[in-house]
Every structure is written in C-alpha cells, then in structure tokens.
Amino acid sequence: MFKWLKSDPTQKMQKEYEALLSKAMNAQRNGDIRNYSLLTEQANALYQKIEAAGKRD
C-alpha cells in the first residue's frame, strides 16, 4: 500500500552506474586506458547487480 513511500534501491545504483560510465569516458578521452578499463569493469559489475535486483521485483 505504501510502496511509493519506500526508496527504490535500484535508482541509487543506476545513478552510481551512470557516474562510473561518465568517469570511464573521461578517463578514455584523457588517454588513461588502464583507469578506463577498471571503471568499466566496476560499472559492468554494478549493472549485473541492477539487473539481478530488477528480476527479483
């Protein structure tokens, strides 16, 4: 009944995912491929968590 009052944990993860992708893009533009790879890997791991949380609902 009051589900609309609860915060959605996937929204927070989605914002963090988008921030990681943005940082990765900036690292790639600056030529820091190693950091780009690390950030992309972290973003992919977070995306998997988001997908898993979406399937539970």
N, CA, C and O atoms as a GROMACS GRO file, in nm:
protein
  228
    1MET      N    1   0.082  -0.119   0.000
    1MET     CA    2   0.000   0.000   0.000
    1MET      C    3   0.087   0.126   0.000
    1MET      O    4   0.058   0.222  -0.072
    2PHE      N    5   0.191   0.125   0.079
    2PHE     CA    6   0.276   0.243   0.088
    2PHE      C    7   0.409   0.222   0.016
    2PHE      O    8   0.512   0.276   0.056
    3LYS      N    9   0.406   0.144  -0.088
    3LYS     CA   10   0.527   0.114  -0.164
    3LYS      C   11   0.586   0.241  -0.225
    3LYS      O   12   0.708   0.250  -0.241
    4TRP      N   13   0.505   0.335  -0.258
    4TRP     CA   14   0.554   0.458  -0.318
    4TRP      C   15   0.635   0.542  -0.220
    4TRP      O   16   0.708   0.632  -0.263
    5LEU      N   17   0.622   0.516  -0.090
    5LEU     CA   18   0.700   0.589   0.009
    5LEU      C   19   0.841   0.533   0.025
    5LEU      O   20   0.932   0.606   0.066
    6LYS      N   21   0.860   0.407  -0.008
    6LYS     CA   22   0.991   0.346   0.005
    6LYS      C   23   1.081   0.390  -0.111
    6LYS      O   24   1.036   0.404  -0.225
    7SER      N   25   1.208   0.411  -0.078
    7SER     CA   26   1.301   0.448  -0.184
    7SER      C   27   1.340   0.323  -0.263
    7SER      O   28   1.348   0.213  -0.208
    8ASP      N   29   1.362   0.341  -0.388
    8ASP     CA   30   1.397   0.231  -0.477
    8ASP      C   31   1.549   0.216  -0.477
    8ASP      O   32   1.620   0.306  -0.522
    9PRO      N   33   1.602   0.104  -0.427
    9PRO     CA   34   1.748   0.089  -0.422
    9PRO      C   35   1.812   0.083  -0.560
    9PRO      O   36   1.931   0.114  -0.574
   10THR      N   37   1.737   0.045  -0.660
   10THR     CA   38   1.795   0.038  -0.794
   10THR      C   39   1.820   0.177  -0.852
   10THR      O   40   1.909   0.193  -0.936
   11GLN      N   41   1.745   0.276  -0.809
   11GLN     CA   42   1.767   0.411  -0.858
   11GLN      C   43   1.903   0.463  -0.812
   11GLN      O   44   1.974   0.527  -0.890
   12LYS      N   45   1.939   0.436  -0.688
   12LYS     CA   46   2.069   0.478  -0.637
   12LYS      C   47   2.180   0.408  -0.713
   12LYS      O   48   2.280   0.470  -0.749
   13MET      N   49   2.163   0.278  -0.737
   13MET     CA   50   2.263   0.203  -0.811
   13MET      C   51   2.273   0.253  -0.955
   13MET      O   52   2.382   0.256  -1.013
   14GLN      N   53   2.159   0.291  -1.014
   14GLN     CA   54   2.157   0.341  -1.152
   14GLN      C   55   2.237   0.471  -1.162
   14GLN      O   56   2.311   0.491  -1.258
   15LYS      N   57   2.221   0.560  -1.063
   15LYS     CA   58   2.295   0.686  -1.065
   15LYS      C   59   2.444   0.661  -1.049
   15LYS      O   60   2.526   0.727  -1.113
   16GLU      N   61   2.480   0.566  -0.963
   16GLU     CA   62   2.620   0.531  -0.944
   16GLU      C   63   2.677   0.470  -1.071
   16GLU      O   64   2.792   0.497  -1.108
   17TYR      N   65   2.598   0.387  -1.138
   17TYR     CA   66   2.638   0.325  -1.265
   17TYR      C   67   2.666   0.432  -1.370
   17TYR      O   68   2.768   0.427  -1.439
   18GLU      N   69   2.577   0.528  -1.382
   18GLU     CA   70   2.595   0.635  -1.480
   18GLU      C   71   2.717   0.721  -1.448
   18GLU      O   72   2.787   0.766  -1.538
   19ALA      N   73   2.742   0.744  -1.318
   19ALA     CA   74   2.860   0.821  -1.278
   19ALA      C   75   2.988   0.746  -1.313
   19ALA      O   76   3.086   0.807  -1.358
   20LEU      N   77   2.989   0.615  -1.293
   20LEU     CA   78   3.106   0.535  -1.327
   20LEU      C   79   3.132   0.539  -1.478
   20LEU      O   80   3.247   0.550  -1.522
   21LEU      N   81   3.026   0.529  -1.557
   21LEU     CA   82   3.043   0.536  -1.702
   21LEU      C   83   3.096   0.672  -1.747
   21LEU      O   84   3.176   0.680  -1.840
   22SER      N   85   3.050   0.776  -1.681
   22SER     CA   86   3.097   0.910  -1.714
   22SER      C   87   3.245   0.926  -1.680
   22SER      O   88   3.322   0.982  -1.758
   23LYS      N   89   3.285   0.875  -1.563
   23LYS     CA   90   3.426   0.881  -1.525
   23LYS      C   91   3.510   0.799  -1.622
   23LYS      O   92   3.621   0.840  -1.658
   24ALA      N   93   3.459   0.684  -1.663
   24ALA     CA   94   3.531   0.599  -1.757
   24ALA      C   95   3.548   0.670  -1.891
   24ALA      O   96   3.655   0.663  -1.951
   25MET      N   97   3.446   0.737  -1.936
   25MET     CA   98   3.454   0.808  -2.063
   25MET      C   99   3.559   0.919  -2.055
   25MET      O  100   3.637   0.938  -2.148
   26ASN      N  101   3.560   0.992  -1.943
   26ASN     CA  102   3.659   1.098  -1.928
   26ASN      C  103   3.801   1.042  -1.920
   26ASN      O  104   3.894   1.102  -1.974
   27ALA      N  105   3.817   0.929  -1.854
   27ALA     CA  106   3.949   0.866  -1.846
   27ALA      C  107   3.996   0.824  -1.986
   27ALA      O  108   4.112   0.841  -2.020
   28GLN      N  109   3.904   0.770  -2.066
   28GLN     CA  110   3.939   0.728  -2.202
   28GLN      C  111   3.978   0.849  -2.286
   28GLN      O  112   4.073   0.843  -2.364
   29ARG      N  113   3.906   0.957  -2.273
   29ARG     CA  114   3.936   1.078  -2.350
   29ARG      C  115   4.072   1.135  -2.313
   29ARG      O  116   4.142   1.193  -2.397
   30ASN      N  117   4.111   1.118  -2.185
   30ASN     CA  118   4.240   1.169  -2.140
   30ASN      C  119   4.354   1.072  -2.167
   30ASN      O  120   4.469   1.102  -2.136
   31GLY      N  121   4.324   0.956  -2.225
   31GLY     CA  122   4.426   0.861  -2.261
   31GLY      C  123   4.465   0.765  -2.151
   31GLY      O  124   4.563   0.692  -2.164
   32ASP      N  125   4.390   0.764  -2.042
   32ASP     CA  126   4.418   0.675  -1.928
   32ASP      C  127   4.338   0.546  -1.947
   32ASP      O  128   4.234   0.526  -1.886
   33ILE      N  129   4.390   0.460  -2.032
   33ILE     CA  130   4.316   0.338  -2.070
   33ILE      C  131   4.307   0.240  -1.953
   33ILE      O  132   4.206   0.170  -1.940
   34ARG      N  133   4.409   0.235  -1.870
   34ARG     CA  134   4.406   0.144  -1.755
   34ARG      C  135   4.292   0.182  -1.660
   34ARG      O  136   4.216   0.096  -1.616
   35ASN      N  137   4.280   0.310  -1.629
   35ASN     CA  138   4.171   0.356  -1.541
   35ASN      C  139   4.036   0.338  -1.609
   35ASN      O  140   3.938   0.303  -1.544
   36TYR      N  141   4.031   0.360  -1.739
   36TYR     CA  142   3.909   0.337  -1.816
   36TYR      C  143   3.863   0.192  -1.802
   36TYR      O  144   3.745   0.165  -1.781
   37SER      N  145   3.957   0.100  -1.814
   37SER     CA  146   3.925  -0.042  -1.803
   37SER      C  147   3.873  -0.077  -1.664
   37SER      O  148   3.776  -0.152  -1.650
   38LEU      N  149   3.937  -0.024  -1.561
   38LEU     CA  150   3.893  -0.051  -1.424
   38LEU      C  151   3.753   0.004  -1.397
   38LEU      O  152   3.669  -0.064  -1.337
   39LEU      N  153   3.729   0.126  -1.442
   39LEU     CA  154   3.598   0.188  -1.419
   39LEU      C  155   3.489   0.115  -1.498
   39LEU      O  156   3.377   0.099  -1.449
   40THR      N  157   3.521   0.073  -1.618
   40THR     CA  158   3.423   0.000  -1.698
   40THR      C  159   3.391  -0.134  -1.635
   40THR      O  160   3.276  -0.178  -1.636
   41GLU      N  161   3.491  -0.199  -1.580
   41GLU     CA  162   3.469  -0.327  -1.512
   41GLU      C  163   3.379  -0.309  -1.390
   41GLU      O  164   3.289  -0.389  -1.365
   42GLN      N  165   3.404  -0.203  -1.314
   42GLN     CA  166   3.320  -0.174  -1.197
   42GLN      C  167   3.177  -0.143  -1.241
   42GLN      O  168   3.081  -0.186  -1.176
   43ALA      N  169   3.162  -0.069  -1.348
   43ALA     CA  170   3.029  -0.034  -1.398
   43ALA      C  171   2.955  -0.159  -1.444
   43ALA      O  172   2.835  -0.172  -1.420
   44ASN      N  173   3.024  -0.250  -1.509
   44ASN     CA  174   2.960  -0.375  -1.554
   44ASN      C  175   2.916  -0.461  -1.437
   44ASN      O  176   2.810  -0.522  -1.441
   45ALA      N  177   2.998  -0.466  -1.331
   45ALA     CA  178   2.960  -0.542  -1.212
   45ALA      C  179   2.836  -0.481  -1.146
   45ALA      O  180   2.747  -0.553  -1.102
   46LEU      N  181   2.832  -0.349  -1.141
   46LEU     CA  182   2.716  -0.282  -1.084
   46LEU      C  183   2.592  -0.304  -1.171
   46LEU      O  184   2.481  -0.317  -1.118
   47TYR      N  185   2.610  -0.307  -1.302
   47TYR     CA  186   2.498  -0.332  -1.393
   47TYR      C  187   2.439  -0.471  -1.370
   47TYR      O  188   2.317  -0.489  -1.375
   48GLN      N  189   2.526  -0.567  -1.344
   48GLN     CA  190   2.478  -0.702  -1.315
   48GLN      C  191   2.394  -0.704  -1.188
   48GLN      O  192   2.293  -0.774  -1.181
   49LYS      N  193   2.434  -0.626  -1.088
   49LYS     CA  194   2.357  -0.617  -0.964
   49LYS      C  195   2.221  -0.552  -0.990
   49LYS      O  196   2.120  -0.593  -0.934
   50ILE      N  197   2.220  -0.450  -1.074
   50ILE     CA  198   2.094  -0.381  -1.106
   50ILE      C  199   2.000  -0.477  -1.177
   50ILE      O  200   1.881  -0.483  -1.146
   51GLU      N  201   2.053  -0.552  -1.272
   51GLU     CA  202   1.972  -0.649  -1.345
   51GLU      C  203   1.917  -0.756  -1.251
   51GLU      O  204   1.801  -0.796  -1.263
   52ALA      N  205   1.999  -0.804  -1.160
   52ALA     CA  206   1.955  -0.907  -1.064
   52ALA      C  207   1.846  -0.852  -0.972
   52ALA      O  208   1.750  -0.923  -0.940
   53ALA      N  209   1.859  -0.726  -0.930
   53ALA     CA  210   1.758  -0.666  -0.844
   53ALA      C  211   1.628  -0.644  -0.920
   53ALA      O  212   1.520  -0.654  -0.862
   54GLY      N  213   1.637  -0.615  -1.049
   54GLY     CA  214   1.519  -0.595  -1.132
   54GLY      C  215   1.440  -0.724  -1.153
   54GLY      O  216   1.318  -0.722  -1.165
   55LYS      N  217   1.510  -0.836  -1.159
   55LYS     CA  218   1.444  -0.964  -1.180
   55LYS      C  219   1.373  -1.012  -1.055
   55LYS      O  220   1.278  -1.090  -1.063
   56ARG      N  221   1.420  -0.967  -0.938
   56ARG     CA  222   1.356  -1.008  -0.813
   56ARG      C  223   1.222  -0.942  -0.792
   56ARG      O  224   1.133  -0.998  -0.728
   57ASP      N  225   1.206  -0.822  -0.847
   57ASP     CA  226   1.079  -0.748  -0.825
   57ASP      C  227   0.965  -0.807  -0.902
   57ASP      O  228   0.853  -0.758  -0.893
   0.00000   0.00000   0.00000
